[in-house]
Each structure stands twice: as C-alpha cells, then as structure tokens.
Amino acid sequence: MKKSIFIFLVLFLFFLNGCKSEEGLPPTFQGLVISGVADPDAAPGKQTKPESPAWEAIEEAIASESELGGSAACDFYAQPNQTLYLLIKIYNPEEFDLLSCVVNGVRHHSYQFLKSSDYGNIVLEFNAGSAAGRKELELTAIQYSDGRKIRELKILENNRASYAVSEQKLPSVEISALSVTATSAEFRLLVRDPEAVVEKNGGNLKMFLFDGKEIVGRKELEPGDNVIKFMGLEASALYEFAVAAVCDLYDGAGKRLLILCKDNFRSEEIIAIANPESGADYIAFELIVNDKENEGSIQAIELLQNGKLAASLDKDGRFFSGLASGTEYLLKVTYGYGERFAVEEMLIKTSKKRPEVEIKISETGKRSFRYGLEIMDPDSVCRITKIELYLDGILQEEKSPETEAFFTELLSGKEYFLKAEYVFDLEDGLGERTESVSVPVETQALEAPRIAIENFVAGYSHFDFEIEVHDPDGTGELASVALHEGEELVFEEREISTALSFSGLKANTLYGITVFYEYDLNDGHGLRELRFVSERATLPLPVAVRDLVFLVPDLPRVGEEIHARIFFENPSRAAITSCVVNGAEVPVVLGKDGDTGIISIRPETEGGLYEVEISALKYDHCGEEVQQELSETFRSEIMILGELEVVRLYSEGGRIGVEDGDWLYLELKNETGYLVTEAVLDFSGETIVYGADEMEKLDDGLIALPWKAEISDYSEIYKKVSLVELTYGLAGGSARLAVSGVEAEIMFLRTLSPRTLHSHEDLLALEAGHHYRLAADIDLAQSVWEPRPFSGILDGGGHTLNNLSVVTGNGFAGLFSEFSGEIMNLELADFYIHASNAAAAGALCGRASRAKITDCNLYGTIIASGEGIAAGGAIGMAECAEIASCQIRVSLRVQSQEAALAGISGRALSVLLRGNLVSGSFSLSGSGVLDSFANSEETTAENNYLAHDALFEMNGNEKKFPGQSHAGLAELNETGFYLEVLGWSSDIWDFSLLDYERGLTPSFKK
C-alpha cells in the first residue's frame, strides 16, 4: 500500500514539474541542525552553558588537582526522553521536490517529514532516549526529483550532528559514625550510584581532607560501604572534608568537579590543664592527655613569671611549691606528637589563704549556752571584731572576743542567732575586708507540765486516787481540784495535796474530776493554766448469781451447745457483758432489767455429769470492762451423754488358764458411766453370752469376764476371741452396740501353774496345753530323741538340756518337730541333730508357728539334707514368731539342691529378730540362699550381731555380709556390749567369766 502511494506521488510530482527547465540549479546540502522546536524559521540558537560554581577553599583545592573540561562539545543538550527535531538545511532555489533522506542508516520518506518541512528544510522528529551520554546523527543520502527523474543530492561534509542526554540520578553519599580524636578521624560512608555515573567517568570518586590551606588527606571510595580513617591530624584544629568526583553530566558544562557532600569537624584537644588550685605558696593542677592513638608525650611543664622561667617539672609532676604569694604565673605545658607540638597555657595567681571562721555551740541549756570560735587561718590574716546575739532580728547582747564565751539569762525554747564579725587582708590588692558568720542557737524549751490520775481506786461510794504531776523543770504548782456530777459542783479544794479521797458518793455514778495547774515556761508568754479533766465512775453494787436454769428439752449429747438462763441479784443494774464459766469467758445476753441473762456453752467433755461453775462476771463500766469475782462460786451440773467405745479385749499376759478360772478384760471408753448389762463374745465360731450378774465392773472403763468356755483340743493353743455386741444404758433405758474389729488372739492353756520337769521321762510325758518348767539340768546322752510337736510354755528356769541327739530321716527336726507357744531361759548344750530328707531343721524346732523364743543359749551341731529344706541355728522355718536375746553358737551344714539356710531361722514369715548374737560356721552345698539371720523379706531385724569369726560358706566359697553388724573380740569380752547394745538382762545372764577366745561366753545364772 505504502509503495503504491509513493509511486503515485512521484508521478504526480513529475506531472507538476514537467514543464520545468532542465537547466535549473540542483539543490545543495548546507548542514544539519538539532533543535528543540519543529519550526525551521525559528533560529536554533545556542544553548546557554551552565555557570561555573562559586568555588570555596576546599573546592578550589580539589579542583586544582583534578582534570576538568576536555569533553567533546555537542550541538544540543537534551533531557532524558525529550522530543528533538533534526533540521536538514538545503539550498533549493528551483524548489525541487525533496523525496527522502537517510539518517543513521534509516530512510525517511517525504510523507514522514513533519508539516513544517519546505523546499529548503527537511524536519524529522525523534526522541532523545533515556540513557545519558553523547549521541550522533549522520545524514548519508537525500533524494529529490527534478521533474523528470529521481536524483541523489551530493553530501560532501557537515553531515553529522551530535546531542547529549544529561545525567539525572547523581551519586549520593551518606556519612555516619563519625569518630574524631585528637589526631585521627574515622568515617563510615555509604556511596549510592544507581546510574554508575562515577564508573562511567573513570571511577575517580575520592574523599578529601582540607586543613584550610591544603589537601592533607585523600582516600579512594567505592560504591557501597566504605570505612575511612585519617591519621596524624593536628590536635584542636578545624578540618573540612568533602567527597568529590570529576564527571561529565552531559549538560554542556563538560567535565567538572562534582561535590557530593561536604562538612567539617574539629579535632579534640590532645592536652588540657584541669582543676587548677593555688594557695599562698603553691600551685597544683591536673593534666588531661587525650592521645588515644599514643602518638606523643609530654615534652615540658614550665611555670613562667613575667616571661621568665620560674620553675619546671618532669612529665609526671603536677605540683609547684615554694612560690611567691599574690603572684600571677603562666603555666605552660608542651606536648609533642608526630612532628607537631601542642602548647596549653593557663594564668594562675597565688594568694594568701582566705580565712574560715566557724561558730561551735556547746552546753546548750534551757536558759544559756556556750560557744566557741574555730578559725582556720593559715596565713594569720584574720581578726575577730565583735560577737552579737539576736532574737527575732533584734540585738540582745554584744560581746568582745576577749570576754567569756557564754550567754546566760536567756528565754527558754527560743531560736537565737549568734553572729561573729571578722576582718582580713589577703594582700591581693583588694585591701581589708569585713565579713561575718552566723548560726542559729535554740535554747532548750522548759518541759510543759503534765498531769495524770494514778492509782485510782473506785468503790461503791468513794474514790481514792493520786494526782501525778510531771513538771521536771518546776515551772508551776497545783491550784485547785473540783468534782462534778454532770453540771453540779460536788466538791472544790484549793489547798490540796497529790493524794486525794472522795467519799459519800453514789454507786454506779459518773463523776468529773478537774485539776488546775499554773505554770510559767520562761518563754515570754507569762503564766499559763493547765486544766486536766477525767471522768470516773463509782462501782456498781456487787452482783450475785441466784440461779441457773438449763434450757434443754432432753439430756444433751457430747458436742452439743447448751443454753441456760442466769438469774442475777443486780441492785445497781450493772451492764453485765459476760460470765466466767469453768474458767472461760462466756458472753451474756442481758435482759432489760439487768436481773436475768442468757448464756450458751459447749461443754468440753466426753460425757457424764458435767459441772458448771460461775466464778466471776464482767460488766461495762464507763466504757471499760470490769471483772467482779463472785464472793461465792455458783455451781450447777447437767448430765452429758457421750459415746460408749470399746478400746480392747485382753487377758493378763495374753494367756488364759482354762482350769484356773482365769479372766478376760473388756476396756471401755465410758465417760458417761453407762452400765453394761450384757456382753456377747465369739470364740472359734461359738457364741458366749455374759449377763450382768456374770460380769464384774471394776470401774466405768473396765469390766472383768470370767472365762467359762470349755476347751478339748490344745494342739492349737492360740485362739481368737471377738466381742460381738454390748448392751448398755442408764436408769430408765438401754441400747445395744454392735461391735466389730475388737478381738484378741490369746494363748489358752489348761492351767497357768507350771509343772516341773526333772528327768528324761518327764520330758517324754509333755502334753499340749501345759506350762512346764525345768527344775534341774537333764542329760539326754543315753538315748536318741524323737522330735514331737508341742504347744504350750517351756520355761528352762536357767537349766540345761545336755547332749540332745536327734537322728531322723524325714519331717521336721529339732527338740520339737513343730512348736507353738513360748520357750524361755533354756540352754541346749552339745546337741547333735542329723536330719536327712527333712523339710526343716533347727535346734529348738523344725517349724514354729506363733512362737516366742527369748533368752535361750544354744550350742551344738546340725547336719541336714533334703529338697527345699529350711535350716537355721534356732528354728528351721518360722511364721509369726519373735526370737530375742538368744546366743546361738552352731555348726550348721546343709546339703541340698535347693535350700534356705540362715543363722537363726532358715525361712521366716512375719518374724521379729531382736538382740541376738550368732557365731559358729554355716555352710551350704548345692543351690539355694544363704543369709546371716533369716531368709525372708518380711523379717524385721533389730540390733542383731554376728560374732567376728562367724563363717558362712556356699559351695566352699565364703560369703560376706558387709551391711551386717559384726561384734569384734573387744566387744564380745565386754559386759556392756550385752547389756547396753544387745539389751540382755543381768537377772538372767551371767557375764562374770568372759573370754571369747577360750570359749567363755555369757551363761545363765543358777
């Protein structure tokens, strides 16, 4: 489409110019112009060149060493993206048609020419672009038509034009963390250059330091963070700094100096004189050295007077002495650092010491005081001229320095001012000066008198009291005393003493007592009057308790609150507030007439007849509580129903002799004193009922029940007795109490009277359920003993069973096969027990159930074997047993695939071991457990000891018990060990021959 239009235009132009002469002058190219306007008639002109900056000192110094100017000039300087116009100038007198042109290789046709184009100008529009910098336009061809054909215009020169796009985003510098010392300065700079202007101009960004005369420091900078430090600065000097770059901003000014930031700072002083002090003949000072970079040192410390050196110090000196007073000196300090020197000077004048006068007050009294003058005057220039005393600004008295430093006959409790005037001359050219010093002085005030009524005793019709006057300074005296009842004057006395008594007064009546006292405090106010008023009342006439009535419908129970009405004899109608009931205060709700009141109490009792005692009462007397002890304590009583509680059921010693008619005892908690009329017991499933006539009441808390049940089987002598029910009550009623958990396990014997044993035959005749006692030692060497069960009591009486021999092939082996009951004070000497295929073996018995073994002396040999056998020095296996204060010296050897072996009981359940001594040797061959005393987790062992030579072995390997208490040879030979440590009785054991190494151990007393 565009091509066809172009052909049409060419033909059209050819038609229009068909008649033009061939001999016309051809067009001539005259040059290029870049303009900011499209009108070719408007003179392009020259752009105004930016003015050069008004240089300051630091800029001039930086510029003097920078390469400025030298940039290639441009025909036009534009802003980014500015619309520009290229004017192609042509001399075209024949007005040939201009068809196209080629600029920078791009052909522009006539229809692309702007409307402002004509025969002598081709006007093209273009955009300057956003990128800063210098740019060129080159014209390489122009086509025109001479009416017959299209021709090329010759372009010989001036075919180039340049323009520049100026920089818009200039670099910036942010300075932070400026740190200045006396000889250095450190900066932190953040350089931002988003358009890389510095880089495009050769990266010549620098920081300059200027001392006012020349550049003394230069640092290269990079975009981003920079840390710059200048060293070797002059102290206390003003510096300027600037960040600059030489840049062409394409604005027509060419290369120029661009100052991005500029500021100044002053370096710190490197040396300073501080805290000067001068006296009459000295000068002292301090030096502050501020040389953080450690670049120098003090060179000289000099004192000059009238330009001449008067004194000097070394570098550590700070004190000049021996100087003339009242003289001006120049203190000069020289500090060298690097190649520089810092000089600090200060004028200081000596003078005589100014005197100081201080007034010291002492012995301040109520009418006088003493003073002293403390004068600090090292140069003796001071003279006291006069001393004055003022009160309320009025001169009271004047003294000369020579008179006694004491003022008398003053008013009390007043503030005076004491003034001392003095003159002095410091010889400093100011002449004699007069100054004064004053201090307040307060005389002690006379103490104002105080009056009180002491030892006041009120009666029903009199007052007795003393007037207590506190007037330590004797300022006055009693004037009068008056007694009023309301507004009525009852009594007045002007000549009075401090002890007074008023009689003939009304009971329970309030009176006013007024005491007048006249006094003078010597404070200028003259005579004063003190009035003391106290209201006191006579006592009410005595109150008595006439009666007490309990307001309860039924007998109260323990813990219940009880209300009672009290009847008073109260002639003066005292306001009774409380009574003292059984030693405790109880509030009273008083009736309107004051002769009755209600109290409530909660008796602290567990039941029974409760006595109420009223011993005192309290009443309100003129706002004070008064307690009146009753002349006669009033007493009354009331029954309090408590609970009946069964404490325990027991027999003496835990034993019953059935044939002896022995007793059971029922202990009760019976504070009420209930009468028990029936008791029901359970005995091994049998019910035993006791009626009132069968029971013996020993007191309210203890009832004796005669044993009346028959027993045919004594193989089990421990039997359980339980209380099931009680019937009890007071006169007129009874109640039943179901009881649970009150039971006793008691040893039942046929009789508690012991049978004596004298021989082997007597031992063979032992029967269950009896109490036996050895009457002599018995030797069993002539026969083999067959173990048999026994339940009962065997009391050795300190005697010995010698040479017991047991050889058995099964069951339980020992003196007894099975045992239940008590064994005490028995010695088994040289016993020999050999049990094969046995279940349990021990010196006293194979198995014990509910047994108590005390004070037994056992020594001998036990050899045992059997599957699961239990073997011990005293008992094979024990259940519910106590073994105490026994000496066991045994050689015990057990062979078994599985066994339990121990020094006292091989296997134990609920067993108490206390104060036993075990020695000998114990060995186990096979498998099982080996222990020092008893194999059981439920055994309680207290204070049991192994002899130091006791030996325990398992399969030939000795076993130690490091946690077990061991007795050494010294202890085994010491009586105190047995008595105090083991707790044995000296009434049973004999310790007179103790030599453990020789086999002499404790024995029974015979």
LINHU-V706022 format. One line per field, one symbol per residue. ss: DSSP state (@ for helix, = for strand, . for the rest). phi: phi as a letter, one per 20 degrees, with the letter a starting at -180 (. if undefined). burial: I if it has 24 or more other ideal C-beta (glycine too) atoms within 12 Angstrom, else O. A space follows every 50 residues. Layout:
# LINHU-V706022
ss: ???
phi: ???
burial: ???
This chain:
# LINHU-V706022
ss: .@@@@@@@@@@@@@@@...........========............... ......@@@@@@@@...........===....=========.....==== ===..====@@@.....=..=======.....=============....= ==.......======......=========....========....@@@@ ....======....======...=======.......===========.. ....============....========...========......===== =====..======.....===......==========..==========. .....=======......========.....==========..======. .....==.......===========......===========.......= ========....========.....==========..======.....== ==.......===========......===========.....======== ......=....=========....=======..====.==.....===== =......==============..==================...====== .@@@===@@@..=======.....=========..======...=====. .=====...........=============..======....=======. ....===..@@@@@.....=====...==........========....= ==..====..===..====================..====...====== ===============...====..==========..============== ==..==========..===============..=.....===..===... ====..==.......==.@@@@..@@@@@@@.......==....=@@@.= ..==..
phi: .fffffffffffffffdfefffeffffcfdpdcdceceeffffgmdfffg fffffdgfffffffddedmneffdfbddegmffdcedeecebfelffeea bdclmdedeffefffffbfdbddddbdfneffpeccdcedbcdbdeodbe cdefdeblecccbcdffdeefccddblfcddfcbbccccdedbfdlffff dnmeecdddcencbfdbccfdcgofcddcddmfeflcecdcbdcbeceel dnemfbedeeababbdfffebbeclfbccfcbccacddeddfelebbfea cccdclndfeabcffefbbdcmeffmcecdeccdcdblddcdddcbecde bffffcdceddblfdecabdcbddddbfelddbfdaccddclmdfdacce geffebdclefemdedcdcddbcaceldnemeddcbcccfcdfffffffc cbedlfcddfbbccaceeddbfeleabfdabcccdmeefebbcddcdedc bdcmeeflcecdddddcdbceldnemfdcdddccdccffffgdceebbcf ecfcffdgneeddbdddddcfelfefdacedlndfcfdeeffemdcadcc ccgebdpofdeddddbbcbeclndedddfffcfecbbbededeeceeacb cfmmcceffemfdecdecdcffnfeedbcdddclndedddeffeddeeaf dbcddffceecdddfdeecedcedbcdbrdgnabbdcfdbndbbdceddf beffeeddbgffffegcfndddbfeafcedfebeeefbfbcqccdfmnec eelfcccbdamddrgcfcbbpccblcdddlfccccdleebbafeafcccl ccdclddcbrcccbbqfmfdcbfdcfccclcccblddcccdccccafbbc cbfdcfcbcldddbmddcboccccdpcqcccfcbeafdeddcmecdffdf cccclndfddcfeefddeffffddgffffeeenfeffddddfdcbffene cgcffe
burial: OOOOOOOOOIOOIOOOIOOOOOOOOOIOIIIIIIIIOIOIOOOIOOOOOO OOOOOOOIIIIIIOOIOIOOIOOIIIIIIIOIOIIIIIIIOIOIOIIIII IIIOOOOIIIOIIIOOIOOIIIIIIIOIOOOIIIIOIOIIIIIIIIIOOI OOIOIOOOIOIIIIIIIOOIIOIOIOOIOIIIIIIIIOIIIIIOIOIIOI IOOIIIIIIIIOOOIIIIIOIIIOOIOIIIOIIIIIIOIIIIIIIIIIII IIIIIIIIIIIIIOIOIIIIIIIOOIOIIIOIIIIOIOIIIOIOIIOIOI IIIIOOOOOIIOIOOOOIIIOOIIIOIIIIIIIIIOIOOIOIIIOIOIII IIIIIOIOIOIOOIIIIIIOIOIOIOIOIOIIOIIOIIIIIOOOOIOOIO OOOOIOIOOIIIIIIIIIIIIIOIIIOOOOOOOOOOIIIOIOIIIIOIIO IOIOOIOIIIOOIOIOIOIOIOIOIIIIIIIIIOOOOOOIIOOOOIOOOI IIOOIIIIIIIIIIIIIOIIIIIOOOOOOIOIOIIIIIIIOIIIIOOIOI OOOOOIIIOOOIOIIIIIIIOIOIIIIIIIIIOOOIOIOIOOOIIIIIII IOIOIOIIOIOIIIIIIIIOIOOOOIOIOIOOOIOIOIIIIIOIIIOIII IOOIIIIIOOOIIIIIIIIIIIIIIIIIIIIIIOOOOIIIOOOOIOIOOI IIIIIIIOIOIOOIOIIIIOIIIIIIIIOIOOOOOOIOIOOIOIOIIIII IIOIIOIOOIOOIOOIIIIIIIIIOOIIOIOOOOIOIIIIIIIIIIIIII IIIIIIOIOOIIIIIIIIIIIIIIIIIIIIIIIIIOOIIIIIIIIIIIII IIIIIIIIIIIIIIIIOIIIIIIIIIIIIIIIIIIIIIIIIIIIIIOOII IIIIIIIIIOIIIIIIIIIIIIIIIIOIIIIIIIIIOOIOIOIIIIIOOI IIOIOOOOIOOOOIIIIOOOIIOOOOIIOOIIIIOOOIIIIOOIOIOOOO IIIIOO
